[in-house]
Amino acid sequence: MATRFSSIRNALATDSGQLANAAASVSATVGSEALNVGKGVLGGAVQRATDFLSDTGFGKAARAVNLLAGANPLAKGIVGATFGTSSEYDWRVKLSIPQTMASSPLLAPLTETGGLVFPYTPQIMMQHDAAYQAVTPVHSNYPYFAYQNSDPKAMVVTGHFMIENSLEGLYWVAAVHYLRSVTKMAYGDTSNQGSPPPLVKLTGYGDYVLPKVPVIITNFTVNLEPDVDYMKVDIGPQGSWVPTSSMISVTCQPIYSRRKVARFSLDDFVNGGSLVDGDGFI
């Protein structure tokens, strides 16, 4: 064992000697003073370059040399989110509140926005049909088609609702309660007894896209997913829990009174008059 330790010490001493000889050889070639001066010069140059870039901002300017005009990053600012004001034109997709329901405390968040507003741009499926009856004469290669009628089909509006605070949670509760209410008739001990579900106006994207289209809500769906968080909002004796992310889909069937249909003019419609005069033809 002593012999093994002795051999290890000898090996280490040999390696140390070789390193010392290498350092001495370099020092003898260039001189120890030159080595020290080289270290000092290099360190000083690095420090002076660092100080120059920091003091003058030259480094920032150099990085911006190849940037196009206007590509320099601007200072970030924080703007508070609002529901908008009554003086602003609101082109978002929304469903109006019937007058008979406007005083409901549960629908107060919707009243502030002038109806049920889809907070994020929804997907809207629009379809128009022109029906023709096929006339098939005997021994004929081609049928004839007799026009029957045109029909604006029901529109399906599907929107995403993201809940990040209690105010948005209250709005979600109001939206679901609104859709439950407008799909029910006036039944039981209630005002306007016997009346069908109310008619509402669908608006969005300006005068020539959805110009206050009179619709009835024939169906709606709300997704309550199991893999999202739920937030408690202070509404009701025990509170209510709303999903932080959900999809709401509403089926809107355009409907027009016989009096309005009797006044319909295709010439006026083609010129855009029937869209902006309040009749809401599409």
C-alpha positions in Angstrom: 0.0 0.0 0.0 2.8 2.4 0.9 4.5 1.6 -2.4 1.3 2.5 -4.3 0.9 5.9 -2.6 4.6 6.6 -3.3 4.1 6.0 -7.0 1.1 8.3 -7.1 3.0 11.2 -5.4 5.9 10.7 -7.9 3.4 10.9 -10.8 1.8 14.1 -9.5 5.2 15.7 -8.9 6.3 14.9 -12.5 3.1 16.5 -13.9 3.6 19.6 -11.8 7.1 19.9 -12.9 6.1 19.6 -16.6 3.6 22.4 -16.2 6.1 24.6 -14.4 8.6 24.0 -17.2 6.0 24.9 -19.9 5.2 28.2 -18.1 8.9 29.0 -17.7 9.5 28.3 -21.5 6.8 30.7 -22.5 8.0 33.3 -20.1 11.6 32.9 -21.4 10.4 33.3 -25.0 8.2 36.5 -24.7 9.2 37.7 -21.3 7.2 37.7 -18.1 6.7 41.5 -18.3 5.2 41.1 -21.8 2.7 38.5 -20.5 1.6 40.8 -17.7 1.3 43.8 -20.1 -0.7 41.7 -22.6 -3.1 40.7 -19.8 -3.4 44.3 -18.7 -3.9 45.6 -22.3 -6.6 43.1 -23.1 -8.5 43.6 -19.8 -8.3 47.4 -20.2 -9.6 47.2 -23.8 -12.5 45.1 -22.8 -13.4 47.4 -20.0 -13.1 50.6 -22.1 -15.3 49.1 -24.8 -17.9 48.1 -22.3 -17.9 51.6 -20.8 -18.2 53.2 -24.2 -21.2 51.1 -25.3 -22.9 51.7 -22.0 -22.3 55.4 -21.8 -23.0 56.4 -25.4 -25.7 53.9 -26.4 -23.6 53.1 -29.4 -24.4 49.4 -29.1 -28.1 50.0 -29.3 -27.6 52.3 -32.3 -25.4 49.6 -34.0 -28.1 46.9 -33.6 -30.6 49.2 -35.2 -28.5 50.0 -38.3 -30.2 47.3 -40.5 -33.7 47.8 -39.3 -36.3 49.2 -41.7 -37.9 52.6 -40.9 -40.5 52.3 -38.3 -39.3 48.9 -37.1 -37.9 50.1 -33.8 -40.0 48.8 -30.9 -42.2 51.3 -29.3 -42.9 51.8 -25.6 -45.7 49.6 -24.3 -48.7 51.2 -22.7 -51.6 49.8 -20.8 -55.2 50.7 -21.7 -58.1 49.8 -19.6 -60.8 47.7 -21.1 -64.4 49.0 -21.2 -67.8 47.9 -22.5 -67.9 51.0 -24.7 -70.2 54.0 -24.5 -73.6 54.8 -25.9 -72.1 57.4 -28.2 -69.9 54.9 -30.0 -71.3 52.9 -33.0 -71.3 49.3 -31.9 -70.9 46.9 -34.9 -70.6 43.8 -32.8 -73.1 40.9 -33.2 -75.9 41.3 -30.6 -79.4 40.2 -29.9 -81.8 42.9 -28.6 -83.7 42.6 -25.3 -87.5 42.6 -25.5 -89.2 45.5 -23.7 -91.1 43.1 -21.5 -87.8 41.8 -20.1 -85.7 45.0 -19.9 -86.4 45.6 -16.2 -85.2 42.2 -15.1 -82.3 42.6 -12.5 -80.7 39.4 -13.8 -80.5 40.9 -17.3 -79.0 44.2 -16.1 -75.5 43.4 -17.5 -77.1 42.9 -21.0 -79.0 46.2 -20.6 -75.8 48.1 -20.2 -74.5 46.8 -23.6 -77.9 47.2 -25.4 -78.5 43.5 -25.7 -76.7 40.2 -25.6 -73.3 41.0 -27.2 -71.0 38.2 -28.3 -67.7 39.4 -26.7 -65.5 37.7 -29.3 -66.1 37.5 -33.1 -68.6 34.6 -33.5 -69.1 32.2 -36.3 -72.3 32.8 -38.2 -73.8 30.3 -40.7 -76.1 32.0 -43.2 -78.2 30.2 -45.8 -80.7 31.4 -48.4 -82.8 29.0 -50.5 -84.7 29.4 -53.7 -87.1 26.4 -54.1 -88.1 25.1 -57.6 -90.5 22.3 -58.4 -89.2 19.9 -61.0 -91.6 19.2 -63.9 -90.6 16.0 -65.7 -92.6 15.5 -69.0 -92.8 11.9 -70.3 -90.2 11.0 -72.9 -88.1 14.1 -72.2 -84.4 14.2 -71.5 -84.5 17.4 -69.5 -86.9 18.5 -66.7 -88.4 22.0 -66.4 -88.3 23.9 -63.1 -91.2 26.0 -61.8 -90.3 28.5 -59.1 -92.0 28.0 -55.8 -90.6 30.4 -53.2 -87.5 31.9 -51.6 -86.6 31.2 -48.0 -84.0 32.8 -45.7 -82.9 29.9 -43.5 -82.2 30.0 -39.9 -78.8 31.4 -38.9 -76.6 29.7 -36.4 -74.5 32.1 -34.3 -71.7 30.4 -32.3 -69.5 32.5 -30.0 -66.8 31.9 -27.4 -67.2 33.3 -23.9 -64.0 33.7 -21.8 -64.5 34.6 -18.2 -61.6 36.3 -16.4 -63.3 38.3 -13.6 -66.6 38.5 -11.7 -68.1 41.1 -14.1 -67.7 38.8 -17.1 -69.1 36.0 -14.9 -72.2 38.0 -14.3 -72.5 38.7 -18.0 -72.3 35.0 -18.8 -75.1 34.2 -16.3 -77.2 37.0 -17.8 -76.6 35.7 -21.3 -77.8 32.2 -20.4 -80.8 33.4 -18.5 -81.7 35.7 -21.5 -81.7 32.8 -23.9 -83.8 30.7 -21.5 -86.3 33.5 -21.3 -86.7 34.3 -25.0 -87.4 30.7 -25.8 -90.5 30.5 -23.5 -94.0 31.6 -24.0 -96.1 33.7 -21.5 -97.6 30.8 -19.6 -99.2 30.7 -16.2 -99.8 33.6 -13.8 -97.9 36.2 -15.9 -98.4 39.3 -17.9 -99.3 38.9 -21.6 -100.7 35.5 -20.9 -100.7 33.3 -23.9 -98.2 35.2 -26.0 -95.6 33.2 -27.9 -91.8 33.6 -27.3 -90.8 37.2 -28.1 -89.3 38.5 -31.3 -85.8 40.0 -31.1 -83.5 41.9 -33.4 -80.2 40.5 -34.6 -77.7 43.1 -35.6 -74.0 43.2 -36.5 -71.3 44.3 -38.9 -73.1 47.4 -40.1 -76.1 48.3 -42.2 -75.7 45.9 -45.0 -74.8 42.6 -43.2 -77.2 42.1 -40.3 -79.4 45.2 -40.3 -81.7 44.7 -37.3 -83.0 41.4 -38.6 -86.2 40.3 -36.8 -85.7 36.8 -35.6 -87.1 34.2 -33.2 -84.7 32.0 -31.2 -85.6 28.4 -32.0 -82.6 26.8 -30.3 -79.5 27.5 -28.2 -76.8 25.3 -26.7 -74.2 26.0 -24.0 -71.2 23.9 -23.5 -70.2 23.2 -19.8 -66.9 21.4 -20.3 -65.4 19.2 -17.6 -61.8 20.2 -18.3 -62.0 24.0 -17.6 -62.0 25.9 -14.4 -65.1 27.3 -12.8 -65.3 30.7 -11.1 -67.7 31.7 -8.4 -69.7 34.9 -8.9 -71.8 36.5 -6.2 -75.3 36.1 -7.6 -77.9 34.1 -5.7 -78.0 33.1 -2.1 -75.3 30.5 -2.5 -73.5 32.1 -5.4 -73.1 30.7 -9.0 -70.1 29.0 -10.6 -69.5 29.8 -14.3 -67.0 28.2 -16.7 -64.0 30.2 -17.6 -64.3 29.1 -21.2 -67.5 28.0 -23.0 -69.2 28.1 -26.3 -72.7 29.4 -26.8 -74.6 28.6 -30.0 -77.9 30.3 -30.9 -80.2 29.4 -33.8 -82.0 32.5 -35.1 -84.9 32.2 -37.6 -85.7 35.4 -39.6 -89.4 36.2 -39.4 -91.4 38.9 -41.1 -95.0 40.0 -40.6 -97.5 39.6 -43.5 -97.9 43.4 -43.6 -94.2 43.9 -44.1 -94.0 41.2 -46.7 -96.9 42.7 -48.6 -94.9 46.0 -48.7 -91.8 44.3 -50.0 -90.3 45.7 -53.2 -87.5 43.9 -55.0 -86.4 47.1 -56.7 -86.0 48.8 -53.3 -84.3 45.7 -51.9 -81.8 45.6 -54.8 -81.0 49.3 -54.2 -80.4 48.6 -50.5 -83.5 50.4 -49.2 -85.1 47.4 -47.5 -82.0 46.8 -45.5 -81.6 50.2 -43.9 -85.2 51.4 -43.5 -85.9 49.3 -40.4 -87.6 46.3 -42.0 -84.5 44.2 -41.7 -85.1 42.2 -44.9 -82.1 40.0 -45.9 
